[in-house]
């Protein structure tokens, strides 16, 4: 699972680095937060893979099992607020994720 988490983080960082700045605007005057947007998006994707689709479960998963990987994880309310603000950027990720195809029946 560690490898998957690392792969997701590298993917997220690559998208942030190569996409237009308008896709991922910081909605804060804090340009270098202790806990980055890339970390938060990584957590969201990782939780989806783990079957955690609710934000509360997502936060608990990281808090309980992956805290050492994200020592600056903010509290639940702050995480949800930031995740909600980042929602428009998920369109960029959706456009770049490979599509899965179902085999014809």
C-alpha positions in Angstrom: 0.0 0.0 0.0 2.9 2.3 0.6 3.9 2.1 -3.0 0.4 2.9 -4.1 0.3 6.0 -1.9 3.7 7.1 -3.3 2.5 6.6 -6.9 -0.6 8.6 -6.3 1.4 11.4 -4.7 3.8 11.5 -7.6 0.9 11.5 -10.0 -0.8 14.4 -8.2 2.4 16.4 -8.0 3.1 15.9 -11.7 -0.4 17.1 -12.6 0.0 20.2 -10.4 3.5 20.9 -11.9 2.4 20.5 -15.5 -1.1 22.0 -15.5 -2.1 25.6 -15.9 -1.9 27.6 -12.7 -5.6 28.5 -13.2 -6.6 24.9 -12.7 -5.2 24.9 -9.1 -5.4 28.3 -7.6 -4.7 28.6 -3.9 -7.7 30.2 -2.3 -5.6 31.5 0.6 -2.9 34.1 1.1 -0.7 31.3 2.6 1.4 30.2 -0.4 3.4 27.6 1.5 1.1 25.8 3.9 2.5 23.2 6.2 0.0 20.7 4.7 -0.1 21.0 0.9 -3.0 20.8 -1.4 -1.1 18.0 -3.2 -1.1 16.0 0.0 -4.8 16.5 0.5 -5.6 15.5 -3.0 -3.4 12.4 -2.6 -5.3 11.4 0.5 -8.6 11.8 -1.3 -7.5 9.6 -4.2 -6.0 7.0 -1.9 -9.1 6.9 0.2 -11.2 6.3 -2.9 -9.0 3.3 -3.8 -9.5 2.0 -0.2 -13.3 2.3 -0.5 -13.6 5.4 1.7 -16.0 7.7 -0.1 -17.1 9.8 2.8 -14.9 12.6 4.0 -15.2 11.7 7.7 -14.1 8.1 6.9 -11.3 9.5 4.7 -10.0 11.6 7.6 -10.3 8.7 10.1 -8.4 6.4 7.8 -5.4 8.7 7.4 -5.5 9.7 11.1 -5.6 6.0 12.3 -3.3 4.2 9.8 -1.2 6.8 7.8 -0.6 9.6 10.3 3.2 9.1 10.2 3.0 9.8 6.4 1.0 13.0 7.0 2.2 14.4 10.3 0.8 17.9 9.5 -2.7 16.6 8.7 -5.1 19.4 9.8 -8.3 18.6 11.8 -11.4 17.2 10.1 -13.2 20.5 9.6 -10.2 22.2 8.1 -9.5 19.3 5.8 -13.1 19.2 4.6 -13.1 23.0 4.0 -10.0 22.8 1.9 -11.1 19.7 0.1 -14.3 21.4 -0.9 -12.4 24.4 -2.1 -10.2 22.1 -4.3 -13.2 20.4 -5.9 -13.0 22.4 -9.2 -9.5 21.1 -9.7 -10.7 17.5 -9.7 -12.0 18.1 -13.3 -8.3 18.4 -14.4 -7.5 15.1 -12.8 -10.6 13.5 -14.3 -9.6 14.6 -17.8 -6.1 13.1 -17.4 -7.0 9.8 -15.7 -7.0 6.8 -18.0 -10.5 5.6 -18.9 -11.3 2.0 -18.2 -13.2 0.1 -20.8 -15.6 -2.8 -20.3 -15.3 -5.7 -22.5 -18.3 -6.1 -24.8 -20.8 -8.8 -23.7 
